[in-house]
Amino acid sequence: MIRSLIDPKEFVQDALRSPIIDRRDFDLDDFEWEILANAVEILKPFDELTKDLSSQNYPSISKVIPSIVLITKWLNNINKNIYVDCLKQLLTFLITGLKERFEDSQKTCTHSTPHLIATYLDPRFKKLDLYFSSVVSSEAEKRTRNHIVFSSEERGKDSQQLAAQPMQQNKSSIWEGHDEAFAMSNANITAQGPNREANRIILTEEYNILPLQPRNSDPLLFWKTKRDEGQFWPLIKVVTKFQCIPATSVPCEQLFSSAGELVYEERNRLSPDNVNMLLFLNKNA
């Protein structure tokens, strides 16, 4: 909103000074225009994160903790170079608001299991010390391993079947023995063997030593590649559970709006199944 006033600055000034409007009392001096420009710079990361987290790409909650940490660091750094009282007040209000909503970022992520695990299993962030202290990193691994145990106990048989899927596509009588050995080998490596505790530790350590992925890469594509390679099956189950949680409710709200445009009085005979299919096509076509 402020930028929409600054960009046409000259036109706004000309309009206020014209004989027809003649409202010079609303005109701003150069110092006031500079304050507005600085306010735009202060609010810039909020605009960037709002567009990112509310995008049609459905960003996961794995981005929430990094976003909180980065925007807090941004505000603290820019606060050192601001000397105008009104801008100082704006920064204080924003920093205080972040602390009240999210408390300390380290404390928040420690007590939020979905956010913590989702961020840890995002290959772009993992245990990056920019976002996690050593204590929180250990907690992330611990909670992830706990969910690996849950996946193993509840759906352990599925993991062996999934591990063999890439080979079953080209299955032949000659290679049946290899397929069985392949499935059992992957199952043992990925926390499905007899020594599950050791396998869980090895599994997370193998994930930790993998290089970080670029910020603009797709984490789901990374895990799809690992799945096709028959690696990290129990971790992929945990990823499926937590990475599907959207960062905001914007996608749901947009879907409700689309439903309102689709179902109205003249189309009240649409069946629920048809509405579901039409909404699916609308969002995925």
N, C-alpha and C positions, 0 to 999 in steps of 0.2 A: 504493500500500500504506500509506504514512504517512497519507494523507488518510482512508483507511478506519478508521484509529485515532482521528484527530482529530475527525471528524464526530460519532461517537457518544461523545464524551469523557465526558459525564456518566453515561451508562449503563455505560461501562467502569469508571469510578471507583466507582459504586454496587455493581457486581458484585464488584470486588476487595475492597470493604469489607464485603460481606455476611457474616453468620455462617457461611453454608454454604461459601463459598470462603475467606474470611479470608486474603487474601494482600496485606496492606497494604505489604509490602516491595516489591511490584511497582508500586505506585502512584507516579505522577510528581508532582513539585511544579510550581508555576506556572511557574517558570523553565524547567524541562525541557519543559513543554508549549509554551512560547513558542519554544524552540529548534526543536521539531518543526514548528511553524507556519512559521518562517522557512526551514527546510529545504524545505518544500513550495513556497514562493515561488521559491527558488533553482532547484529542479528543474522548475518550471512550464514553461519553454520547451522542455525536453526532451520532456515529455509532449505538448505541443502539436505539435511537429514530428514526433514518432513517429506520432501519429494522422493527421497530414496526409500524410506520405510513405508511410504504410502503408494509405491509404484505398482504397476500391473504385474511385476515379476514376482510378487508375493515373497518378499524377503523374510527369512526365518528369524526366530528370536536369537539366533547366534550372533546377530548384528547389534543387539541391544546393549550388551555390556561394553563392547568397543565404542559404540556411539556415545554412551554416557561418559566414559573415560576421556575420549578425544574432545568432546565439547567442553568438559570441565577444564581440561588443560588449555584449550583455546581461550576461554574466558579469563583464566588466571594469568596467562601470558599477556593478553591485550590489556589487562587491568593495570599492568606496570607502566604502560605508555599513555594512559588517559589521565588528564589533569582537569578537565572541565567538570564542574560539580554535577550538572544534570546527567552527564554521561557516566560519571562515577556512580551516581544513584541507580542508573539503569543496570550497570554491571553488578552492583551489589544485590539488586532485586533478582536478577537472573541467577547468580551464584547461590544465593540463599534459597531460591525456589528449587534448584537442582538438589541441594543438600536435603531439603525437607521432603522432597518426593522420593529420592533414591538413597538418602543417607550417604554413608561412605561407600564408594563403589566396590571396594574390596569386601566390606561387610555384606552388602546387598547380594553379590554373586555367591557368597558362601552360603547364604540361607535360601537361595533360589535354585533348587536342583535342575529344573528344566533349562533355565538360562545358562547355568554353569556347564552342564553336560553338552548342550547344543553348541556353545562356544568352543569348548574343548575339542569336540568332534568336527568342528569346521576346520578343514586343512589350511585355511587362510590365517587362522588365529592361534589355534591349539593352546600351547602354554607360553605364548609370547609375553615376556616380562613387562611389556608396556601395559598390559591389561591385568595380568595376574601376578601376585606375589608368590613366593615359593610355597607358602602355607596354602594358599588358595589353589595353586597348581596341584599339590598333593591331594587336596580335597576333591578336585575334579577327577583325578585318576581313580581315587577310592570309590566315588559314587558311580563312575562309569563301570568299574569292575563289579560293583554290586548289581548293576543292571545286566551285566553279562551273565552273572550267576542266575538271575531270574529268567533270562532268555534261554539259558541252557536247560534249566529244570523244567520250564513250561513247554519249550518247543525244541528240545535237543534233537529229536529224530528228524525234524524238518531241516536242520542245518546240514545233516549228512546228505539228505536228498538234494538240497540246493547245491551243495558242493559238487555233486556229480553231474548237475545239469549241463554244463558246457560240453562235457564229454558224451552225454547221452545222445546228443544230436547226431553224432557220427558213429553211433554204437554198432558194433558188429560182433559176431560170435568169437572172433579171434581176440578182440580187445576187451572182452568183458572182464577178464581178470585185472587188466590194467585199470579199468574204470572203477572197480571195487577198491583197489589199492589207492587210487587217486582220492576217492571220497573219504576213505578212512584216514589217509595221511592228512588231508586238509582238516578233517574233523578233529584230529589229535592236535594239530598245530593251533587251531582256532578255538581252544578252550572247550573241546568236546571229548577230549581223551580222559584217561583214568586220573591223571594228576591235574585237575582243573584249576586249582589255585595257582600252581606254577605256570600253567598255560595262560591264565588271565594276565599275569604279570608280564610274561614274555610278549603277549599280544599287544598290550599298551605300550611297552617299551619299543617294540618294532614300529608302532605307529608314531611314537614320539621322535624317532630318529629320521623319519621321512622329512624332506625339505618342505618348507612352507610354500603354499601355492600363491600365485599373484592375487592381489586384492580384487581384480575384476574377473577372476576366473569363477567358474560355476562349481561349488562344492559338491553338488549332487552328481555332476558329471565325473568328478574324481572318484566318488564312491561307486558309481556305476562301472567305471573301469576296473576298480578293485574287485567288484562282484563278478565281472566277466572273467577276471583272472583267477577266481576261486580263492581270494584272499580276504581276511578280516571278516568272516561271515558273522560271528557274534556281534562285532562292532557295527556291522551294517544293520543288524536288527535294532540296535540301540539308536542308530542314526535315523532309521525309518520312524522310530517312535517320537523322537524329539525335534528333528529338523523339519518336520511337516507343520510345526506350530508357527503360524504367521506372527510377525512382529507387532502388527496392529490389527484393529478390527475393521480397517478401511475396506479390504476386499469383501467382507461380509456385508457391510453397509452398501457397497456398490451393487452387490447381488440383490439385496432387498429392493434397491431403487429400480433395477432392471425388471424385477418381478412385478413391481407396481406399474411399470410401463407396459408390461406384457398382459397382465390380467386386470381387466377393468370391466365395467358394467356390460358393455356390448359383447364381451368375450367370456362371460361367466360360466360357459358350458365346457371350457377346457378341462380335461381330466388332469389330476395331479401328475400322472406319468408323462403326459404330453408337455406340461409346464416344466417338469424337470429336464426333459430332453431339449426343449427350446432354450432354456436357460444355460444348459451345458454347451449347446452350439453357440450361443451368444458370447459366452466367455472363452471358448476354446477354438472357435473357427478362425 
